């Protein structure tokens, strides 16, 4: 270094060693106020986080903290300006600005991805936060725009899940638009659509002149997708109820009428089309080909041979059948049922030990394990008859032999041991009062180590499913209301009837989406553990960070 350079360095104040100047009394108290203000602001932030709001004490502490910090800035403004001009501070500011710039880019990318739903993936085990492949296929094939108008208040019991599901629909297709209105505040829209219940949704497709509208309440994925398919294609799974023989009426109301309006309402909400057919008036009786399920609910008069032949032909061609019969009408279908391994025994079942309101003929029925009885505990069946199921208990396999094939017929409802059956062939319990027949039973399991035989590529058309219940009044509106309505014990009877019809048309439904099993990943903690976690996250860790930073600053200043 030359002498001129040394002389220049001595004259440059930026290169001269900085000596600390003694603080004035005002500046000293200003620094103390700055530390106190920072502490008060931290306390206010923690308190607001714990209370989830700005309560009065939090506001007072926050204002005092801001005043202290403002006093520190006023009394130490000159020192702050010198510190900012220092080379080390400028380097730190440059690093901070660069970090903020990189963080801003990441936030912007995340915002764009969230707004336009880019790179979304459901990592849950059961894929409960994404739409099924069946729904995606329906949305992919949409030819016209579809609008879903939902009326859901924040007080609705399933608000969060339903809103998330509707958001998934809006993300999945550009041709589908979702509008969500608060049922309690959007009065004009509620009146425009005539929405009667919270949680009601309307699916619309087409132009004003030929617009198709479907209404659903609640809204599972299967219901919403079925409504979209019905509005866009005009197709629905058709269920036919037989009339002309004194059966329970699909739209029957009033005292003395056996109505099935509750069942009809639930089925229509599930996007089924419910119709009434009368074979008596037909010259050549025939069940419609597009009828996926025929329901015969308690006929009081015998069917003609032509009608029985038409029903038998319908079942032989793969049609599904639900019979709700009484002790008198069960024998009308004896030949049809015997062909499928079920024999009506005739007579009436009574049970003095397990009956409702002390009436021996009003039976308490206990469900067996089946898709139609999930979640049910017991049902009430007035004036019921019983059935015998052929080979209900298959014999055990011989050692080394493959297991026997599963049986077509399965008991659904049984009585207790104390029940008795009157009639030509008296019997004692347990007695079977409802049977399900599946002509397409699951394949038998293979024995370990045995080669599996080759399966044919085409197994042929699907065969029939049949359910027969030994009582017809259990699912009527009057009976359900007598048992406390759909929300009371009558809901057990109603649920069994609807689940039975759903099981019968399982393979015929336009869109079948099985419910997703929700995995419970909740982590339970005690109150003591919760308090410790809050103290650790909100108190101890931040204080340790502040202490470490202060210690590093003090050690560097001394060196």
C-alpha positions as CSV (number, residue, x, y, z in Angstrom):
1,X,0.0,0.0,0.0
2,X,1.5,3.4,-1.0
3,X,1.7,6.4,1.2
4,X,-1.0,8.2,-0.8
5,X,-3.3,5.3,-0.3
6,X,-2.6,5.2,3.4
7,X,-3.3,8.9,3.7
8,X,-6.5,8.6,1.7
9,X,-7.7,5.8,3.9
10,X,-7.0,7.9,7.0
11,X,-9.1,10.7,5.7
12,X,-12.1,8.4,4.6
13,X,-14.5,8.4,7.6
14,X,-16.1,5.1,6.3
15,X,-12.8,3.3,6.9
16,X,-12.1,4.8,10.3
17,X,-12.9,2.5,13.3
18,X,-16.3,3.4,14.8
19,X,-16.3,4.3,18.5
20,X,-19.5,4.0,20.5
21,X,-21.0,7.3,21.6
22,X,-22.5,7.5,25.0
23,X,-26.3,7.4,24.9
24,X,-28.4,10.3,26.1
25,X,-30.9,9.8,28.9
26,X,-33.8,10.1,26.5
27,X,-32.2,7.6,24.0
28,X,-31.5,5.2,26.8
29,X,-35.1,5.2,28.0
30,X,-36.2,4.9,24.4
31,X,-34.3,1.7,24.0
32,X,-35.8,0.3,27.2
33,X,-39.2,1.3,25.8
34,X,-38.5,-0.5,22.6
35,X,-37.7,-3.8,24.4
36,X,-40.8,-3.4,26.5
37,X,-43.0,-2.6,23.5
38,X,-41.7,-5.6,21.6
39,X,-42.5,-7.8,24.6
40,X,-46.0,-6.4,24.9
41,X,-46.7,-6.9,21.2
42,X,-45.6,-10.6,21.5
43,X,-47.8,-11.1,24.5
44,X,-50.7,-9.5,22.6
45,X,-50.2,-11.8,19.6
46,X,-50.0,-14.9,21.8
47,X,-53.1,-13.8,23.7
48,X,-55.1,-13.1,20.5
49,X,-54.1,-16.5,19.1
50,X,-55.3,-18.3,22.2
51,X,-58.6,-16.4,22.5
52,X,-59.2,-16.4,18.7
53,X,-60.0,-12.7,18.7
54,X,-59.1,-9.2,19.8
55,X,-60.6,-9.0,23.3
56,X,-60.3,-5.8,25.3
57,X,-57.1,-6.7,27.3
58,X,-55.4,-7.7,24.0
59,X,-56.3,-4.3,22.5
60,X,-54.9,-2.4,25.5
61,X,-51.6,-4.4,25.6
62,X,-51.2,-4.0,21.8
63,X,-51.7,-0.2,21.9
64,X,-49.2,0.2,24.7
65,X,-46.7,-1.9,22.8
66,X,-47.1,0.2,19.7
67,X,-46.7,3.4,21.7
68,X,-43.5,2.1,23.3
69,X,-42.1,1.1,19.9
70,X,-43.0,4.5,18.4
71,X,-41.2,6.2,21.4
72,X,-38.1,4.1,20.7
73,X,-38.2,5.0,17.0
74,X,-38.5,8.7,17.8
75,X,-35.6,8.8,20.4
76,X,-33.2,6.6,18.4
77,X,-33.9,7.8,14.8
78,X,-30.4,9.2,14.2
79,X,-28.8,5.9,15.4
80,X,-31.1,3.9,13.2
81,X,-30.1,6.0,10.2
82,X,-26.4,5.4,10.9
83,X,-27.0,1.7,11.4
84,X,-28.9,1.4,8.1
85,X,-26.0,3.1,6.3
86,X,-23.5,0.7,7.7
87,X,-22.2,-1.9,5.2
88,X,-23.2,-4.9,7.3
89,X,-26.8,-3.7,7.7
90,X,-27.1,-3.1,3.9
91,X,-25.8,-6.6,3.2
92,X,-28.4,-8.0,5.7
93,X,-31.1,-5.9,4.1
94,X,-30.1,-7.2,0.6
95,X,-30.3,-10.8,1.9
96,X,-33.7,-10.1,3.5
97,X,-35.1,-8.6,0.3
98,X,-33.8,-11.5,-1.8
99,X,-35.5,-14.0,0.7
100,X,-38.7,-12.0,0.5
101,X,-38.5,-12.0,-3.3
102,X,-38.1,-15.8,-3.4
103,X,-40.9,-16.3,-0.9
104,X,-43.1,-14.0,-2.9
105,X,-42.5,-16.2,-6.0
106,X,-43.4,-19.3,-4.1
107,X,-46.6,-17.7,-2.7
108,X,-47.5,-16.6,-6.2
109,X,-47.0,-20.0,-7.7
110,X,-49.0,-21.6,-4.9
111,X,-51.8,-19.0,-5.4
112,X,-52.0,-19.7,-9.2
113,X,-52.0,-23.4,-8.6
114,X,-54.8,-23.1,-6.0
115,X,-56.9,-20.7,-8.1
116,X,-56.6,-22.8,-11.3
117,X,-56.5,-26.2,-9.5
118,X,-53.2,-27.3,-10.9
119,X,-51.3,-30.4,-9.6
120,X,-54.1,-31.4,-7.2
121,X,-53.9,-34.9,-5.7
122,X,-55.8,-36.8,-3.1
123,X,-53.3,-38.6,-0.8
124,X,-56.0,-40.1,1.6
125,X,-56.0,-43.9,1.7
126,X,-59.7,-44.2,0.7
127,X,-59.6,-41.3,-1.8
128,X,-62.5,-39.7,0.1
129,X,-61.5,-36.2,-1.0
130,X,-61.8,-36.9,-4.8
131,X,-64.5,-37.9,-7.2
132,X,-64.9,-41.5,-8.3
133,X,-64.0,-42.7,-11.8
134,X,-67.7,-43.2,-12.6
135,X,-68.4,-39.5,-11.8
136,X,-65.4,-38.3,-13.9
137,X,-66.6,-40.4,-16.8
138,X,-70.1,-38.8,-16.6
139,X,-68.6,-35.3,-16.4
140,X,-66.2,-36.0,-19.3
141,X,-69.1,-37.0,-21.6
142,X,-71.2,-33.9,-20.9
143,X,-72.4,-32.4,-24.2
144,X,-74.2,-29.3,-22.7
145,X,-73.5,-27.0,-19.8
146,X,-74.8,-28.2,-16.4
147,X,-75.6,-25.9,-13.5
148,X,-75.9,-27.1,-9.9
149,X,-77.7,-24.6,-7.6
150,X,-77.3,-25.5,-4.0
151,X,-79.1,-24.0,-1.0
152,X,-77.0,-24.8,2.1
153,X,-76.7,-22.7,5.2
154,X,-73.6,-22.8,7.4
155,X,-75.8,-24.4,10.1
156,X,-76.5,-27.4,7.9
157,X,-75.2,-30.5,9.6
158,X,-73.1,-31.6,6.6
159,X,-72.2,-28.1,5.3
160,X,-68.4,-28.5,5.1
161,X,-68.4,-32.0,3.4
162,X,-71.1,-31.0,1.0
163,X,-69.4,-27.8,0.0
164,X,-66.1,-29.6,-0.5
165,X,-67.9,-32.2,-2.7
166,X,-69.5,-29.5,-4.8
167,X,-66.1,-27.8,-5.2
168,X,-64.7,-31.0,-6.6
169,X,-67.5,-31.1,-9.2
170,X,-66.7,-27.6,-10.3
171,X,-63.0,-28.4,-10.6
172,X,-63.6,-31.6,-12.6
173,X,-65.3,-30.1,-15.7
174,X,-65.4,-26.7,-17.4
175,X,-69.0,-27.5,-18.5
176,X,-70.3,-27.7,-14.9
177,X,-71.0,-24.6,-12.9
178,X,-71.8,-24.7,-9.1
179,X,-73.7,-21.9,-7.4
180,X,-74.0,-22.1,-3.6
181,X,-76.5,-19.9,-1.7
182,X,-77.2,-19.6,2.0
183,X,-80.7,-21.1,2.5
184,X,-81.4,-18.7,5.4
185,X,-80.3,-15.4,3.8
186,X,-80.7,-15.8,0.0
187,X,-84.5,-15.3,0.2
188,X,-85.1,-14.3,-3.4
189,X,-83.2,-17.3,-4.8
190,X,-84.9,-19.6,-2.4
191,X,-88.3,-18.4,-3.6
192,X,-87.2,-18.5,-7.2
193,X,-86.3,-22.2,-7.0
194,X,-89.0,-23.0,-4.4
195,X,-86.5,-24.7,-2.2
196,X,-88.3,-26.1,0.8
197,X,-85.5,-27.5,2.8
198,X,-81.9,-26.7,3.8
199,X,-79.5,-28.8,1.8
200,X,-81.7,-28.8,-1.3
201,X,-79.9,-28.8,-4.7
202,X,-81.2,-28.4,-8.3
203,X,-79.3,-29.8,-11.3
204,X,-80.2,-28.0,-14.6
205,X,-79.2,-28.8,-18.1
206,X,-80.2,-27.3,-21.5
207,X,-81.6,-24.0,-22.6
208,X,-84.6,-22.2,-21.3
209,X,-87.0,-23.7,-23.8
210,X,-86.0,-27.3,-23.1
211,X,-84.3,-27.1,-19.7
212,X,-84.3,-30.2,-17.6
213,X,-84.2,-29.9,-13.9
214,X,-83.7,-32.5,-11.2
215,X,-84.0,-31.9,-7.4
216,X,-82.2,-33.7,-4.7
217,X,-81.9,-33.3,-0.9
218,X,-78.8,-34.0,1.1
219,X,-76.5,-34.9,-1.7
220,X,-74.1,-37.9,-1.8
221,X,-71.8,-38.3,-4.8
222,X,-74.1,-41.0,-6.2
223,X,-77.2,-38.8,-5.9
224,X,-75.5,-35.8,-7.5
225,X,-74.0,-37.8,-10.3
226,X,-77.2,-39.6,-11.0
227,X,-79.0,-36.2,-11.1
228,X,-76.5,-34.9,-13.6
229,X,-76.9,-38.0,-15.7
230,X,-80.7,-37.7,-15.5
231,X,-80.7,-34.0,-16.4
232,X,-78.3,-34.4,-19.3
233,X,-79.6,-37.6,-20.8
234,X,-83.2,-37.8,-19.5
235,X,-82.6,-41.4,-18.3
236,X,-83.5,-42.8,-14.9
237,X,-83.6,-46.2,-13.3
238,X,-87.3,-47.1,-13.4
239,X,-89.1,-48.9,-10.5
240,X,-92.6,-50.2,-11.1
241,X,-95.3,-50.7,-8.4
242,X,-98.1,-53.2,-9.3
243,X,-101.7,-52.0,-8.9
244,X,-105.1,-53.4,-9.5
245,X,-105.4,-56.0,-6.7
246,X,-105.7,-53.8,-3.6
247,X,-102.0,-53.2,-3.2
248,X,-100.6,-50.3,-1.1
249,X,-100.8,-47.1,-3.2
250,X,-97.7,-45.3,-4.2
251,X,-99.4,-41.9,-3.6
252,X,-101.9,-43.0,-1.0
253,X,-102.6,-40.4,1.7
254,X,-105.1,-40.2,4.5
255,X,-106.6,-42.5,7.2
256,X,-107.4,-46.0,6.1
257,X,-105.2,-45.8,3.0
258,X,-102.0,-47.9,2.7
259,X,-99.6,-45.4,1.2
260,X,-96.0,-45.7,0.2
261,X,-95.3,-42.0,-0.3
262,X,-92.3,-42.0,2.1
263,X,-90.6,-44.7,0.2
264,X,-91.4,-42.9,-3.1
265,X,-89.9,-39.6,-1.8
266,X,-86.7,-41.3,-0.8
267,X,-86.4,-43.2,-4.1
268,X,-87.0,-40.1,-6.2
269,X,-84.4,-38.2,-4.1
270,X,-82.0,-41.0,-5.1
271,X,-82.9,-40.4,-8.7
272,X,-85.2,-43.4,-9.3
273,X,-88.3,-43.0,-11.4
274,X,-91.3,-44.5,-9.6
275,X,-94.3,-45.6,-11.7
276,X,-97.5,-47.6,-11.3
277,X,-98.4,-50.4,-13.7
278,X,-101.6,-52.3,-14.0
279,X,-101.5,-55.7,-15.7
280,X,-105.3,-56.3,-15.3
281,X,-106.1,-53.8,-18.0
282,X,-103.8,-55.3,-20.6
283,X,-105.0,-57.9,-23.1
284,X,-101.6,-59.5,-23.2
285,X,-100.1,-58.7,-19.7
286,X,-96.4,-57.8,-19.9
287,X,-94.0,-56.0,-17.5
288,X,-92.3,-53.1,-19.3
289,X,-88.8,-54.0,-20.5
290,X,-87.3,-50.8,-19.0
291,X,-88.6,-51.7,-15.5
292,X,-85.6,-52.6,-13.5
293,X,-87.6,-53.6,-10.4
294,X,-91.2,-54.7,-9.9
295,X,-92.7,-54.1,-6.4
296,X,-95.8,-55.9,-5.4
297,X,-96.9,-54.5,-2.0
298,X,-99.7,-56.5,-0.3
299,X,-102.2,-57.5,-2.9
300,X,-105.6,-58.4,-1.4
301,X,-106.9,-60.3,-4.4
302,X,-105.3,-63.1,-6.4
303,X,-103.6,-62.4,-9.6
304,X,-104.9,-63.9,-12.8
305,X,-102.9,-66.8,-14.4
306,X,-101.9,-64.4,-17.3
307,X,-100.5,-61.9,-14.8
308,X,-98.5,-64.5,-12.9
309,X,-97.2,-65.8,-16.2
310,X,-96.1,-62.3,-17.2
311,X,-94.3,-61.8,-13.8
312,X,-92.7,-65.2,-14.1
313,X,-91.4,-64.4,-17.6
314,X,-90.1,-61.0,-16.3
315,X,-88.1,-62.8,-13.6
316,X,-86.8,-65.5,-15.9
317,X,-85.5,-62.7,-18.2
318,X,-83.5,-61.2,-15.3
319,X,-86.0,-58.8,-13.8
320,X,-85.8,-58.0,-10.1
321,X,-88.8,-58.6,-7.9
322,X,-89.8,-57.4,-4.4
323,X,-92.8,-59.1,-2.8
324,X,-94.4,-57.7,0.4
325,X,-97.1,-60.2,1.2
326,X,-99.4,-61.1,4.0
327,X,-100.4,-64.5,5.4
328,X,-103.4,-64.6,3.0
329,X,-101.6,-63.4,-0.1
330,X,-98.3,-65.2,0.3
331,X,-99.8,-68.3,-1.3
332,X,-100.6,-66.3,-4.5
333,X,-96.9,-66.6,-5.4
334,X,-96.1,-70.0,-4.0
335,X,-95.2,-71.5,-7.4
336,X,-93.0,-68.6,-8.4
337,X,-91.1,-68.6,-5.1
338,X,-90.7,-72.4,-5.0
339,X,-88.8,-72.2,-8.3
340,X,-86.2,-70.1,-6.5
341,X,-85.9,-72.2,-3.3
342,X,-88.4,-70.3,-1.1
343,X,-91.5,-71.9,0.2
344,X,-94.3,-69.8,1.9
345,X,-95.5,-71.8,4.9
346,X,-98.9,-70.0,5.3
347,X,-100.5,-69.1,8.6
348,X,-99.6,-66.3,10.9
349,X,-96.6,-65.9,13.2
350,X,-97.2,-64.8,16.9
351,X,-94.9,-64.3,19.8
352,X,-96.1,-63.3,23.3
353,X,-92.5,-62.7,24.6
354,X,-91.2,-60.6,21.7
355,X,-94.0,-58.4,20.5
356,X,-94.9,-54.7,20.3
357,X,-97.3,-53.2,22.8
358,X,-98.3,-56.6,24.1
359,X,-99.9,-57.7,20.9
360,X,-98.6,-61.2,20.0
361,X,-99.3,-60.8,16.3
362,X,-97.2,-57.5,16.1
363,X,-93.8,-59.1,15.9
364,X,-90.3,-57.9,16.7
365,X,-88.0,-59.2,13.9
366,X,-84.3,-59.4,14.2
367,X,-82.1,-58.9,11.1
368,X,-79.4,-61.2,9.9
369,X,-76.2,-59.9,8.3
370,X,-76.8,-58.7,4.8
371,X,-76.5,-55.5,2.7
372,X,-80.2,-54.8,3.2
373,X,-79.9,-54.8,7.0
374,X,-76.8,-52.8,7.7
375,X,-77.1,-50.7,10.8
376,X,-80.6,-52.1,11.7
377,X,-81.3,-53.5,15.2
378,X,-84.9,-54.7,15.0
379,X,-88.1,-54.2,12.9
380,X,-91.8,-54.3,13.7
381,X,-93.9,-56.6,11.4
382,X,-97.7,-56.7,12.0
383,X,-99.5,-59.9,10.8
384,X,-96.5,-61.7,9.3
385,X,-96.2,-65.1,7.8
386,X,-93.0,-67.2,7.5
387,X,-90.9,-68.9,4.8
388,X,-88.7,-71.9,4.4
389,X,-85.5,-71.5,2.6
390,X,-84.1,-74.5,0.7
391,X,-80.6,-75.5,1.8
392,X,-80.2,-72.4,3.9
393,X,-77.4,-74.1,5.7
394,X,-75.0,-75.7,3.2
395,X,-73.3,-79.0,4.4
396,X,-69.7,-78.7,5.4
397,X,-67.2,-79.7,2.7
398,X,-65.4,-83.0,2.8
399,X,-61.7,-83.0,3.7
400,X,-59.7,-81.9,0.7
401,X,-62.8,-80.9,-1.3
402,X,-63.5,-77.4,-2.5
403,X,-66.0,-75.4,-0.4
404,X,-69.6,-75.7,-1.4
405,X,-71.1,-73.0,-3.6
406,X,-72.9,-70.2,-1.8
407,X,-76.7,-70.5,-1.5
408,X,-79.0,-68.3,-3.6
409,X,-81.5,-67.8,-0.8
410,X,-80.6,-66.0,2.5
411,X,-82.7,-65.2,5.5
412,X,-83.0,-61.5,6.2
413,X,-85.3,-61.3,9.2
414,X,-85.9,-63.9,11.9
415,X,-88.1,-64.2,15.0
416,X,-87.0,-65.3,18.5
417,X,-87.2,-68.9,19.7
418,X,-90.4,-68.1,21.5
419,X,-92.4,-67.4,18.2
420,X,-94.9,-69.9,16.8
421,X,-96.6,-70.3,13.4
422,X,-100.2,-71.2,13.3
423,X,-101.8,-72.9,10.3
424,X,-101.8,-76.2,8.5
425,X,-98.2,-76.9,9.6
426,X,-97.6,-75.4,13.0
427,X,-93.9,-74.6,13.8
428,X,-91.9,-73.0,16.5
429,X,-89.2,-70.3,16.3
430,X,-86.8,-69.1,15.1
431,X,-88.8,-68.5,11.9
432,X,-87.8,-66.7,8.8
433,X,-89.9,-63.7,7.8
434,X,-87.9,-62.2,5.0
435,X,-85.7,-63.8,2.3
436,X,-83.3,-62.5,-0.3
437,X,-82.6,-64.6,-3.4
438,X,-79.7,-63.8,-5.7
439,X,-79.5,-65.9,-8.9
440,X,-76.0,-64.4,-9.4
441,X,-74.3,-65.7,-6.3
442,X,-70.6,-64.9,-5.8
443,X,-68.1,-67.4,-7.0
444,X,-66.9,-70.0,-4.5
445,X,-63.5,-69.5,-3.0
446,X,-60.7,-71.7,-4.3
447,X,-59.0,-74.2,-2.0
448,X,-55.3,-73.3,-1.3
449,X,-53.0,-74.8,-3.9
450,X,-55.7,-75.8,-6.3
451,X,-55.6,-74.4,-9.9
452,X,-58.4,-72.1,-10.8
453,X,-60.5,-73.3,-13.7
454,X,-60.6,-71.0,-16.7
455,X,-63.5,-68.6,-16.6
456,X,-65.7,-67.9,-19.7
457,X,-65.2,-64.5,-21.2
458,X,-69.0,-63.8,-21.4
459,X,-71.0,-65.1,-18.4
460,X,-74.3,-64.2,-20.1
461,X,-77.0,-61.8,-19.1
462,X,-77.5,-60.9,-15.5
463,X,-80.1,-63.0,-13.7
464,X,-82.8,-61.9,-11.2
465,X,-82.8,-60.8,-7.6
466,X,-85.8,-61.4,-5.4
467,X,-86.7,-60.3,-1.9
468,X,-89.9,-61.5,-0.2
469,X,-91.2,-60.1,3.1
470,X,-93.9,-61.8,5.0
471,X,-95.7,-58.6,5.8
472,X,-96.9,-55.6,3.6
473,X,-97.9,-53.0,6.2
474,X,-94.4,-52.6,7.8
475,X,-93.3,-50.0,5.2
476,X,-96.6,-48.1,4.8
477,X,-96.9,-44.4,5.9
478,X,-99.4,-45.2,8.6
479,X,-97.2,-47.9,10.2
480,X,-94.0,-45.8,10.1
481,X,-95.9,-42.8,11.6
482,X,-97.3,-45.1,14.4
483,X,-93.7,-46.1,15.2
484,X,-92.5,-42.5,15.6
485,X,-91.9,-41.5,12.0
486,X,-88.8,-41.7,9.9
487,X,-86.7,-40.1,12.7
488,X,-88.1,-42.6,15.3
489,X,-88.3,-46.3,15.4
490,X,-90.3,-46.3,12.2
491,X,-87.1,-45.3,10.4
492,X,-85.8,-48.9,10.9
493,X,-88.7,-50.2,8.8
494,X,-88.4,-47.5,6.2
495,X,-84.6,-48.0,5.9
496,X,-85.0,-51.8,5.4
497,X,-87.5,-51.3,2.6
498,X,-85.4,-48.7,0.8
499,X,-82.1,-50.6,1.2
500,X,-83.8,-53.7,-0.1
501,X,-84.9,-51.9,-3.3
502,X,-81.4,-50.5,-3.7
503,X,-79.9,-54.0,-3.3
504,X,-82.3,-55.3,-5.9
505,X,-81.4,-52.8,-8.6
506,X,-77.7,-52.7,-7.7
507,X,-76.5,-53.9,-11.0
508,X,-79.2,-52.1,-13.0
509,X,-78.6,-48.6,-11.6
510,X,-77.4,-46.1,-14.2
511,X,-74.6,-44.9,-11.8
512,X,-73.5,-47.0,-8.9
513,X,-70.9,-45.4,-6.7
514,X,-70.1,-47.3,-3.5
515,X,-69.7,-45.2,-0.3
516,X,-66.1,-44.4,0.6
517,X,-64.9,-45.8,3.9
518,X,-63.7,-42.9,6.0
519,X,-60.5,-43.6,7.8
520,X,-60.3,-42.1,11.3
521,X,-56.9,-40.6,11.8
522,X,-57.8,-38.5,14.8
523,X,-55.1,-38.1,17.5
524,X,-56.6,-38.0,21.0
525,X,-54.8,-36.0,23.6
526,X,-55.5,-35.2,27.3
527,X,-56.1,-31.7,28.6
528,X,-52.6,-31.7,30.2
529,X,-51.0,-32.7,26.9
530,X,-52.9,-30.0,25.0
531,X,-51.8,-27.3,27.5
532,X,-48.2,-28.5,27.2
533,X,-48.3,-28.4,23.4
534,X,-49.8,-24.9,23.5
535,X,-47.2,-23.7,25.9
536,X,-44.4,-25.3,23.9
537,X,-45.5,-23.9,20.5
538,X,-46.7,-20.4,21.7
539,X,-44.3,-19.7,24.5
540,X,-41.2,-21.8,25.0
541,X,-40.1,-22.1,21.4
542,X,-40.5,-18.4,20.5
543,X,-38.7,-17.4,23.7
544,X,-35.8,-19.8,23.0
545,X,-35.5,-18.3,19.5
546,X,-35.4,-14.7,20.9
547,X,-32.9,-15.7,23.6
548,X,-30.6,-17.4,21.1
549,X,-30.7,-14.4,18.7
550,X,-30.0,-12.0,21.6
551,X,-27.1,-14.1,22.8
552,X,-25.5,-14.3,19.3
553,X,-25.9,-10.5,18.9
554,X,-24.3,-9.8,22.3
555,X,-21.3,-12.2,21.7
556,X,-20.6,-10.7,18.3
557,X,-20.8,-7.2,19.8
558,X,-18.2,-8.1,22.4
559,X,-15.8,-9.7,20.0
